[in-house]
Amino acid sequence: MAKYLVLIYDDEQQLAGADPSIIEANHERHVAFNRDNGAAVVGGAQLKGSETATSIRTRPDGTVTVTDGVFAETKEVLGGYYVIDAPDYDAALALAKQVPAVFGGVEVRPIIDPGA
């Protein structure tokens, strides 16, 4: 089995203006995703809003810059993630297609096995 990171991106403005019933329904879909795929879900969490982010950039000369805010300014920001175990990339994609992301989308990335 290999591990994959499923990044969940959301449009925070849509999320902030959404009807509470939509937020609750999305939460219930995450509960169902975890219930239905519990054996494959290794970890995951919802993140606090992008206004709580701090970005750190280190240049080749060693200069470090710390700024308030997300790493890149985009409409959709990282809102949460899952770490999943899957036999291959196709299986990881099949799992990721089930991840609720009504205000954005998801990205799937293989995790490098440090022991390999």
C-alpha positions as CSV (number, residue, x, y, z in Angstrom):
1,M,0.0,0.0,0.0
2,A,1.1,3.5,-0.7
3,K,0.1,6.7,1.1
4,Y,-1.5,9.7,-0.7
5,L,-2.3,13.2,0.4
6,V,-5.7,14.5,-0.6
7,L,-5.7,18.3,-0.3
8,I,-9.2,19.9,0.0
9,Y,-9.4,23.4,-1.5
10,D,-12.4,25.7,-0.7
11,D,-13.5,29.2,-1.8
12,E,-13.7,30.8,1.6
13,Q,-16.1,33.6,0.5
14,Q,-18.6,31.0,-0.7
15,L,-18.2,29.1,2.5
16,A,-18.7,32.2,4.6
17,G,-21.9,33.1,2.8
18,A,-23.3,29.6,2.5
19,D,-26.6,28.6,4.1
20,P,-25.9,26.7,7.4
21,S,-27.8,23.7,6.0
22,I,-25.3,23.4,3.2
23,I,-22.4,23.5,5.7
24,E,-24.1,20.8,7.8
25,A,-24.8,18.6,4.7
26,N,-21.1,18.9,3.7
27,H,-20.0,18.0,7.2
28,E,-22.3,14.9,7.1
29,R,-20.7,13.9,3.7
30,H,-17.3,14.0,5.4
31,V,-18.6,11.9,8.3
32,A,-19.9,9.4,5.7
33,F,-16.7,9.5,3.7
34,N,-14.8,8.6,6.9
35,R,-17.3,5.8,7.8
36,D,-17.3,4.3,4.3
37,N,-13.5,4.5,3.8
38,G,-12.2,4.2,7.4
39,A,-9.7,1.4,6.5
40,A,-8.0,3.7,4.0
41,V,-8.1,7.0,5.9
42,V,-4.9,7.3,7.9
43,G,-5.5,10.8,9.0
44,G,-6.9,14.2,8.2
45,A,-8.2,17.4,9.5
46,Q,-10.1,20.6,8.7
47,L,-7.8,23.7,8.8
48,K,-8.6,27.0,10.3
49,G,-9.2,29.9,7.9
50,S,-6.5,31.3,5.6
51,E,-6.4,34.5,7.7
52,T,-4.6,32.4,10.4
53,A,-1.8,31.3,7.9
54,T,1.8,32.4,8.1
55,S,4.2,31.8,5.2
56,I,7.9,31.3,5.5
57,R,10.2,31.6,2.5
58,T,13.9,30.8,2.6
59,R,16.1,32.0,-0.3
60,P,19.1,30.2,-1.6
61,D,21.3,32.8,0.3
62,G,19.7,31.7,3.6
63,T,17.5,34.8,3.9
64,V,14.3,34.0,5.7
65,T,11.1,36.0,5.2
66,V,8.0,35.5,7.4
67,T,4.7,37.0,6.2
68,D,1.1,36.8,7.4
69,G,-1.1,35.0,5.0
70,V,-1.2,32.0,2.7
71,F,1.8,30.9,0.5
72,A,0.1,32.0,-2.7
73,E,-2.9,34.3,-3.3
74,T,-5.7,32.3,-4.9
75,K,-9.4,32.2,-4.9
76,E,-9.5,28.7,-3.4
77,V,-7.3,28.0,-0.4
78,L,-6.3,24.8,1.4
79,G,-9.1,24.0,3.9
80,G,-8.3,20.5,5.0
81,Y,-6.7,17.2,4.0
82,Y,-6.8,13.5,4.3
83,V,-3.9,11.0,4.3
84,I,-5.1,7.8,2.7
85,D,-3.7,4.4,2.1
86,A,-4.3,2.9,-1.4
87,P,-2.9,0.1,-3.4
88,D,-2.2,2.4,-6.4
89,Y,-2.8,5.8,-7.8
90,D,-6.0,4.8,-9.5
91,A,-7.4,3.5,-6.2
92,A,-6.3,6.8,-4.6
93,L,-8.1,8.8,-7.2
94,A,-11.3,6.7,-6.7
95,L,-11.2,7.5,-3.0
96,A,-10.5,11.2,-3.6
97,K,-13.5,11.5,-5.9
98,Q,-15.6,10.7,-2.9
99,V,-14.2,13.6,-0.8
100,P,-16.8,16.3,-0.3
101,A,-15.6,19.7,-1.7
102,V,-18.7,21.6,-2.6
103,F,-16.9,25.0,-2.5
104,G,-13.8,24.0,-4.5
105,G,-12.0,20.8,-5.3
106,V,-9.4,18.3,-4.2
107,E,-5.8,17.5,-5.3
108,V,-4.1,14.1,-4.9
109,R,-0.4,13.8,-4.3
110,P,1.6,10.6,-3.7
111,I,3.6,10.7,-0.4
112,I,7.3,9.7,-0.7
113,D,8.1,6.8,1.5
114,P,11.3,7.8,3.4
115,G,12.2,4.2,3.8
116,A,12.2,3.4,0.1
